[in-house]
Amino acid sequence: MNQIQMAQLNAWITDTYGSPAILAHYLDLAVEMLFYLERDSFEQMEIQNVVTALKGMERVIR
């Protein structure tokens, strides 16, 4: 990401969630919700990719 993109991301996080910690909380909930998906809703690899992306984003913003 370049500096402009980082600034836009930070502004979005602040405007939408108030702080990175609050967004991290919702990302953590999203990961937890994935455990309750019904069978065959998505391919296993799709779910794993989503979890990886969410956990990565959570680590960055914490």
C-alpha positions in Angstrom: 0.0 0.0 0.0 1.2 3.5 -0.7 0.8 6.4 1.7 -2.4 7.7 0.1 -4.0 4.2 0.4 -2.9 3.9 4.0 -4.4 7.4 4.8 -7.6 6.4 3.1 -7.8 3.1 5.0 -7.1 4.9 8.3 -9.8 7.4 7.6 -12.3 4.7 6.7 -11.5 2.8 9.9 -11.9 5.9 12.0 -15.0 7.1 10.2 -16.7 3.7 10.2 -15.6 2.1 13.4 -14.1 4.8 15.5 -10.8 3.0 16.1 -8.8 0.1 14.8 -9.5 -1.9 18.0 -13.2 -1.8 17.3 -12.7 -3.0 13.7 -10.4 -5.7 15.0 -13.2 -6.8 17.4 -15.6 -7.2 14.4 -13.0 -9.0 12.4 -12.6 -11.4 15.2 -16.3 -12.0 15.4 -16.4 -12.6 11.6 -13.8 -15.3 12.0 -15.8 -16.9 14.8 -19.0 -16.8 12.7 -17.2 -18.8 9.9 -17.2 -21.7 12.3 -21.0 -21.9 12.1 -21.4 -22.1 8.4 -23.5 -24.8 7.0 -21.8 -27.6 5.1 -21.4 -27.0 1.4 -22.1 -23.3 1.6 -18.6 -22.5 0.3 -15.6 -24.4 -0.9 -13.2 -25.2 2.0 -10.4 -23.2 0.2 -12.7 -20.1 -0.1 -13.4 -20.2 3.6 -9.7 -20.7 4.5 -8.8 -17.7 2.2 -11.3 -15.5 4.0 -10.1 -16.5 7.4 -6.5 -15.8 6.4 -7.4 -12.4 5.0 -9.4 -11.5 8.1 -6.8 -12.6 10.6 -4.1 -10.8 8.6 -6.1 -7.6 8.6 -6.8 -8.0 12.3 -3.1 -8.3 13.1 -2.2 -5.2 11.0 -4.7 -3.0 12.7 -4.1 -4.1 16.3 
